Amino acid sequence: MTIGIIGGTFDPIHIGHLIAAEHAWTKLGLDRVLFMPAGQPWFKANNGITTATHRLAMLQLAISSNPHFELCTVEVERPGPSYTIDTMVEFRDKRGIQYPYFILGMDSIAGLPLWKEPDKLLQMCRLVVVPRSGLDTCEALKTLGEAIHGSIDNVRHLDMPVMDVSSSEIRRRIACGESIKYLVPDAVEQYIVEHRLYLP
């Protein structure tokens, strides 16, 4: 079985995540795409994020209608900071998932060398990079290759439309009383309203 994994805080999940996952499923011939929310992201240790309960609920609402999307709670259930390499090792040793595709936004590439054991991580998965508005793909991959020798040999650029939407922008819009319609699925928007999330 060929697996794709898309990780992040998903605070909240938005259409950009969903479109990237669908493109990866189609273009890479994946059997499943796992949406894996981080429990305690090490790089956001000092920044408040919405509780896992809310983020999981919004994720489930967003992906429930797609039979090849699946919610993966392994990082939320693991105590302590979330490190991707620990998850990949667990997938291999406990679930038999070998060499999955790891789907990552272009904006995260610059910080990848700072992750826990990035060399080992790139040996355990195939990196799929999603384009982001205003970011030079070639320059970002060149920088990654210089930081981690041989890393770009294991990177695939996902050819898809650039989606200029982010969770931080959605949170900002909500805090300012602006509409988020069509930026998130209708069920997620309703959940945010009902639970009064992201209000100042």
C-alpha positions in Angstrom: 0.0 0.0 0.0 1.3 3.4 -1.0 0.7 6.0 1.7 1.0 9.8 1.7 1.2 11.7 5.0 0.3 15.4 5.3 1.2 16.8 8.7 0.8 20.1 10.5 -1.1 21.8 13.3 -4.2 22.2 11.1 -5.3 25.2 13.2 -7.6 25.2 11.3 -7.6 22.9 8.3 -8.4 24.8 5.1 -9.0 24.1 1.4 -5.3 24.4 0.6 -4.6 21.3 2.7 -7.4 19.4 1.1 -6.5 20.4 -2.5 -2.8 19.5 -1.9 -3.8 16.1 -0.5 -6.1 15.4 -3.4 -3.5 16.3 -6.0 -0.9 14.1 -4.2 -3.4 11.2 -4.2 -4.1 11.6 -7.9 -0.6 12.4 -9.2 1.4 10.0 -7.0 -1.1 7.1 -7.2 -1.5 6.9 -3.5 -3.9 4.4 -1.8 -4.4 6.6 1.2 -3.6 10.1 2.5 -3.2 10.3 6.2 -3.9 13.7 7.8 -1.6 13.8 10.9 -2.1 16.7 13.3 0.8 17.5 15.6 0.2 17.1 19.3 2.8 19.5 20.7 4.8 21.0 17.8 8.4 21.5 19.0 8.7 24.7 16.9 5.6 26.2 18.4 6.3 25.4 22.0 5.9 29.0 23.1 2.9 29.8 20.9 -0.6 28.9 21.9 -2.4 26.5 19.5 -6.0 25.3 19.7 -6.6 22.2 21.7 -6.2 18.9 19.9 -9.9 18.1 20.6 -11.0 21.0 18.4 -8.4 20.5 15.7 -9.2 16.8 15.4 -13.0 17.5 15.2 -12.4 20.0 12.4 -10.2 17.6 10.5 -12.7 14.8 10.8 -15.5 17.1 9.5 -13.3 18.2 6.6 -12.2 14.8 5.3 -15.2 12.6 6.2 -16.6 12.6 2.7 -13.4 11.5 1.0 -12.9 7.7 1.2 -9.1 7.9 0.5 -8.5 10.4 3.3 -7.9 9.2 6.8 -7.3 10.9 10.2 -4.1 9.8 11.9 -3.9 10.6 15.6 -0.5 9.1 16.4 1.2 12.4 17.2 -1.7 13.8 19.2 -1.7 10.6 21.3 2.1 10.6 22.0 3.1 12.7 25.0 5.7 15.4 24.7 6.8 17.4 21.7 6.0 16.0 18.2 8.9 15.0 16.0 8.3 13.7 12.5 11.2 11.3 12.7 9.7 9.6 15.7 6.5 9.1 13.8 8.2 7.7 10.8 10.0 5.2 13.0 6.8 4.2 14.6 5.1 3.8 11.2 7.8 1.5 10.1 8.2 -0.6 13.2 4.6 -0.8 14.4 2.5 -0.4 11.3 4.7 -1.7 8.6 4.5 1.5 6.6 7.7 1.7 4.6 9.0 4.8 2.8 5.8 6.9 2.7 5.4 10.1 0.8 5.6 13.0 3.3 3.7 16.1 1.9 5.1 19.4 3.1 4.5 23.0 2.2 7.3 24.9 0.5 7.3 27.4 3.4 8.5 24.6 5.7 11.5 23.6 3.6 13.8 26.3 5.0 13.3 25.0 8.5 13.7 21.3 7.6 17.4 21.2 8.5 16.5 22.2 12.0 14.2 19.3 12.5 15.2 16.3 14.7 17.5 14.0 12.6 16.6 15.5 9.2 19.1 13.2 7.4 17.5 10.1 8.8 14.0 11.5 8.1 14.8 12.0 4.4 16.1 8.4 4.3 12.8 7.1 5.6 10.3 8.9 3.4 9.9 10.5 0.1 9.4 14.3 0.4 6.7 15.9 -1.7 6.8 19.7 -1.7 3.6 21.8 -2.2 4.2 25.2 -3.9 3.4 28.4 -1.9 2.8 31.9 -3.2 5.8 34.2 -3.2 8.3 31.4 -2.6 11.0 30.4 -5.2 10.9 26.6 -5.5 14.4 26.2 -7.1 16.0 28.5 -4.5 14.4 26.7 -1.6 15.4 23.3 -2.8 19.0 24.5 -3.5 19.2 25.8 0.1 17.9 22.4 1.4 20.5 20.5 -0.8 23.3 22.6 0.6 22.2 22.1 4.2 21.5 18.3 3.9 23.8 16.7 1.3 21.9 14.6 -1.3 18.5 15.6 0.1 17.1 17.0 -3.1 17.5 13.6 -4.8 14.6 12.5 -2.6 12.3 15.4 -3.2 9.4 15.6 -5.6 7.7 18.9 -6.4 3.9 18.6 -6.6 2.6 20.2 -9.7 -0.6 22.0 -8.7 -2.1 25.4 -8.6 -0.6 27.7 -5.9 -3.2 28.2 -3.1 -2.7 31.5 -1.4 -4.4 30.6 1.9 -3.0 29.8 5.3 -4.3 28.9 8.7 -2.8 32.1 10.2 -4.7 34.2 7.6 -7.9 32.4 8.5 -7.4 33.1 12.2 -6.6 36.7 11.4 -9.8 37.1 9.4 -11.9 35.6 12.1 -10.4 37.8 14.8 -11.2 40.9 12.6 -14.7 39.8 11.8 -14.0 39.0 8.2 -15.6 36.2 6.2 -13.8 32.8 5.8 -16.4 31.3 3.5 -14.8 29.1 0.8 -11.5 29.1 2.6 -12.6 26.2 4.8 -15.3 23.5 4.3 -18.7 24.7 5.3 -18.8 22.2 8.2 -15.5 23.5 9.6 -16.8 27.1 9.3 -19.9 26.1 11.2 -17.8 24.4 13.9 -15.6 27.4 14.3 -18.7 29.7 14.8 -20.4 27.3 17.2 -17.3 26.9 19.4 -16.3 30.6 19.1 -12.8 29.7 18.0 -10.1 32.3 17.1 -12.0 35.2 18.4 -10.0 38.0 20.2 
